[in-house]
Amino acid sequence: MKKVLITGAAGFLGSHLCDRFIKEGFNVIGMDNLITGDMENIEHLLPLENFEFYHHDVSKFVHVPGHLDYILHFASPASPIDYLKIPIQTLKVGSLGIHNLLGLAKEKRARLLIASTSEVYGDPSVHPQPESYWGNVNPVGPRGVYDEAKRFQEAMTMAYHTYHGLETRIVRIFNTYGPRMRLNDGRVLPAFIGQALRGEDLTVFGDGSQTRSFCYVDDLVEGIYRLLFSDCADPVNIGNPSEITIKEFAEEIIKLTGTTQKIVYKSLPQDDPKQRQPDISKAKALLDWEPKVSREDGLRITYDYFKGFSHEKLNQRDHKDFKRYSVI
Ligand SMILES: NC(=O)c1ccc[n+]([C@@H]2O[C@H](COP(=O)([O-])OP(=O)(O)OC[C@H]3O[C@@H](n4cnc5c(N)ncnc54)[C@H](O)[C@@H]3O)[C@@H](O)[C@H]2O)c1
């Protein structure tokens, strides 16, 4: 049986990837230090014979006994609230973490796929963003800890590919949503749904004219699966090009949830990207991939998931006491 190590397994995307690889008949090792993840996301996998969980921080040396065929590196704080609270861990997992995993991949002769992000394009001056665009990132701005960690991670991965001949894949993920996101992680979709469910007004930062493009998680997982088994070592954008302004998006959530609350505006955070839309021509040509789930269907499934939350869970503001985690 082929064996895959998935880091960040207890997180939103990592847990969906675990589900997919289990479904495809792989032996799956999930690894996570639970800094932003939740064991609830993979609870259903724990009794399975072909699933193992390692509670481990990948910024420290990573040991996995036996053979490994594939490594998917998804461990990293991913939302602005998280990486602003834990900036040093974010930089460490994108640098020390990837170095440890590249070493492991080299030792095991495994193929490694890394989760990069549309944030490598920063606040883009090219629209939509093709893979050939080098980006517009402020390295010392608040988002620099995440954006530069991801840019370093890509550079390091490419160096192992060219210097050591390691088989590597780089996916640049654009905003993705679905069940198992955290309501309180500051990402726009759970933030709006959480506010609607708590009966609060929906907060739009800026005038709401900035755009985002939202991809449903099943589409993303399909794209990643195809990329892993392709022969493309260069970065590939995976996301949904259907672009919407944040104001229109808030209006869609108001309609979906039936809330009687209104939109309130607050000032835009520093370096917030004004536009976000993937150019997916490369994924279409190389992987024969494009998103299939409409925003209407994806939002309905996601809303149904959050609707089941208890009052306590809906009102939980802080996910974790991040101070427990070393920042050295
Ligand atoms: N969700 C998106 O829209 C999106 C977009 C672009 C890129 N990404 C990337 O995808 C990956 C997963 O994002 P997500 O949305 O699932 O976030 P998430 O916070 O839900 O999951 C990240 C997981 O990584 C774990 N983790 C963090 N640091 C770790 C460490 N040092 N060692 C072990 N585990 C660690 C966390 O505990 C968590 O379970 C991240 O690398 C993120 O940058 C996500």
PDBQT file of the ligand as one rigid body, heavy atoms in Angstrom, charges set to zero:
ROOT
HETATM    1  N1  LIG A 401      -7.528  27.622   3.449  1.00  0.00    +0.000 N 
HETATM    2  C1  LIG A 401      -7.069  28.420   2.522  1.00  0.00    +0.000 C 
HETATM    3  O1  LIG A 401      -7.836  29.153   1.881  1.00  0.00    +0.000 OA
HETATM    4  C2  LIG A 401      -5.605  28.446   2.179  1.00  0.00    +0.000 A 
HETATM    5  C3  LIG A 401      -5.168  29.313   1.168  1.00  0.00    +0.000 A 
HETATM    6  C4  LIG A 401      -3.831  29.330   0.833  1.00  0.00    +0.000 A 
HETATM    7  C5  LIG A 401      -2.945  28.465   1.453  1.00  0.00    +0.000 A 
HETATM    8  N2  LIG A 401      -3.380  27.650   2.433  1.00  0.00    +0.000 N 
HETATM    9  C6  LIG A 401      -2.376  26.784   3.081  1.00  0.00    +0.000 C 
HETATM   10  O2  LIG A 401      -2.900  25.496   3.325  1.00  0.00    +0.000 OA
HETATM   11  C7  LIG A 401      -2.374  24.986   4.555  1.00  0.00    +0.000 C 
HETATM   12  C8  LIG A 401      -3.515  24.592   5.476  1.00  0.00    +0.000 C 
HETATM   13  O3  LIG A 401      -4.326  25.715   5.745  1.00  0.00    +0.000 OA
HETATM   14  P1  LIG A 401      -5.703  25.578   6.526  1.00  0.00    +0.000 P 
HETATM   15  O4  LIG A 401      -6.616  26.560   5.947  1.00  0.00    +0.000 OA
HETATM   16  O5  LIG A 401      -6.114  24.148   6.567  1.00  0.00    +0.000 OA
HETATM   17  O6  LIG A 401      -5.275  26.093   7.982  1.00  0.00    +0.000 OA
HETATM   18  P2  LIG A 401      -5.501  25.402   9.406  1.00  0.00    +0.000 P 
HETATM   19  O7  LIG A 401      -5.022  26.381  10.432  1.00  0.00    +0.000 OA
HETATM   20  O8  LIG A 401      -6.891  24.908   9.527  1.00  0.00    +0.000 OA
HETATM   21  O9  LIG A 401      -4.540  24.164   9.344  1.00  0.00    +0.000 OA
HETATM   22  C9  LIG A 401      -3.164  24.234   9.562  1.00  0.00    +0.000 C 
HETATM   23  C10 LIG A 401      -2.759  23.057  10.429  1.00  0.00    +0.000 C 
HETATM   24  O10 LIG A 401      -1.328  23.059  10.575  1.00  0.00    +0.000 OA
HETATM   25  C11 LIG A 401      -1.022  22.761  11.943  1.00  0.00    +0.000 C 
HETATM   26  N3  LIG A 401       0.300  23.305  12.237  1.00  0.00    +0.000 N 
HETATM   27  C12 LIG A 401       0.691  24.600  12.226  1.00  0.00    +0.000 A 
HETATM   28  N4  LIG A 401       1.998  24.707  12.554  1.00  0.00    +0.000 NA
HETATM   29  C13 LIG A 401       2.445  23.433  12.755  1.00  0.00    +0.000 A 
HETATM   30  C14 LIG A 401       3.708  22.868  13.110  1.00  0.00    +0.000 A 
HETATM   31  N5  LIG A 401       4.766  23.638  13.332  1.00  0.00    +0.000 N 
HETATM   32  N6  LIG A 401       3.799  21.531  13.207  1.00  0.00    +0.000 NA
HETATM   33  C15 LIG A 401       2.732  20.735  12.992  1.00  0.00    +0.000 A 
HETATM   34  N7  LIG A 401       1.511  21.198  12.665  1.00  0.00    +0.000 NA
HETATM   35  C16 LIG A 401       1.369  22.540  12.554  1.00  0.00    +0.000 A 
HETATM   36  C17 LIG A 401      -2.163  23.420  12.732  1.00  0.00    +0.000 C 
HETATM   37  O11 LIG A 401      -2.310  22.913  14.022  1.00  0.00    +0.000 OA
HETATM   38  C18 LIG A 401      -3.353  23.126  11.834  1.00  0.00    +0.000 C 
HETATM   39  O12 LIG A 401      -3.959  21.895  12.145  1.00  0.00    +0.000 OA
HETATM   40  C19 LIG A 401      -1.474  26.078   5.131  1.00  0.00    +0.000 C 
HETATM   41  O13 LIG A 401      -0.139  25.803   4.769  1.00  0.00    +0.000 OA
HETATM   42  C20 LIG A 401      -1.955  27.326   4.438  1.00  0.00    +0.000 C 
HETATM   43  O14 LIG A 401      -0.932  28.285   4.320  1.00  0.00    +0.000 OA
HETATM   44  C21 LIG A 401      -4.680  27.618   2.814  1.00  0.00    +0.000 A 
ENDROOT
TORSDOF 0
